[in-house]
């Protein structure tokens, strides 16, 4: 883990702050928030990667169809013999 830190001043709803204190304790709030933010970022990165992969697969599928169409005549050569 990177040891360089930055101090942030954030504003959150009072009930969320109370829940944070209840689950993390007043001395471990920063660590709890760091872990929560990491999880959220990882999830967003996975979603972004999934979207890019889907777009790539769709583009590859379209390209494959174009290539298949172009070589359709060559693929069918000689099949009338069977």
C-alpha positions as CSV (number, residue, x, y, z in Angstrom):
1,X,0.0,0.0,0.0
2,X,1.2,3.5,-0.8
3,X,2.4,5.2,2.4
4,X,2.0,8.7,0.9
5,X,-1.3,10.2,2.2
6,X,-3.4,13.2,1.5
7,X,-5.7,14.8,4.0
8,X,-9.2,15.5,2.7
9,X,-12.0,17.4,4.2
10,X,-15.3,15.7,3.2
11,X,-18.9,16.2,4.1
12,X,-21.2,13.3,4.6
13,X,-24.8,13.0,6.0
14,X,-24.9,12.7,9.8
15,X,-26.6,9.3,9.8
16,X,-23.8,7.9,7.5
17,X,-21.2,9.3,9.8
18,X,-22.9,7.6,12.8
19,X,-23.0,4.3,10.9
20,X,-19.3,4.8,10.0
21,X,-18.4,5.3,13.6
22,X,-20.5,2.3,14.6
23,X,-18.8,-0.1,12.1
24,X,-15.3,1.3,11.9
25,X,-14.9,3.0,15.3
26,X,-13.8,6.6,15.7
27,X,-10.0,5.8,15.4
28,X,-10.3,3.6,12.2
29,X,-12.6,5.7,10.0
30,X,-9.9,6.6,7.5
31,X,-8.9,3.0,6.9
32,X,-12.6,2.0,6.6
33,X,-13.1,4.8,4.0
34,X,-10.0,3.9,2.1
35,X,-11.1,0.3,1.8
36,X,-14.6,1.3,0.7
37,X,-13.3,3.7,-1.9
38,X,-10.8,1.0,-3.2
39,X,-13.7,-1.4,-3.6
40,X,-15.8,1.1,-5.4
41,X,-13.0,2.0,-7.8
42,X,-12.2,-1.6,-8.5
43,X,-15.8,-2.3,-9.2
44,X,-16.0,0.7,-11.6
45,X,-12.8,-0.4,-13.3
46,X,-14.2,-3.9,-13.8
47,X,-17.4,-2.5,-15.3
48,X,-15.4,-0.3,-17.6
49,X,-13.2,-3.2,-18.7
50,X,-16.3,-5.4,-19.3
51,X,-17.8,-2.7,-21.4
52,X,-14.7,-2.3,-23.5
53,X,-14.4,-6.1,-23.9
54,X,-18.0,-6.3,-25.0
55,X,-17.5,-3.6,-27.6
56,X,-14.3,-5.3,-28.8
57,X,-16.0,-8.6,-29.1
58,X,-18.9,-7.1,-31.0
59,X,-16.6,-5.3,-33.4
60,X,-14.6,-8.5,-33.9
61,X,-17.8,-10.4,-34.6
62,X,-18.9,-7.9,-37.2
63,X,-15.4,-8.0,-38.8
64,X,-15.6,-11.8,-38.9
65,X,-19.0,-11.7,-40.6
66,X,-17.5,-9.4,-43.3
67,X,-14.6,-11.7,-43.8
68,X,-16.8,-14.7,-44.0
69,X,-19.0,-13.0,-46.6
70,X,-15.9,-12.1,-48.7
71,X,-14.6,-15.7,-48.7
72,X,-18.0,-17.4,-49.0
73,X,-17.5,-18.1,-52.7
74,X,-14.1,-19.7,-52.0
75,X,-15.4,-21.7,-49.1
76,X,-18.1,-23.2,-51.3
77,X,-15.8,-24.2,-54.2
78,X,-15.9,-27.9,-54.8
79,X,-18.8,-28.6,-52.6
80,X,-21.1,-29.5,-55.4
81,X,-18.9,-32.6,-56.0
82,X,-20.1,-34.2,-52.7
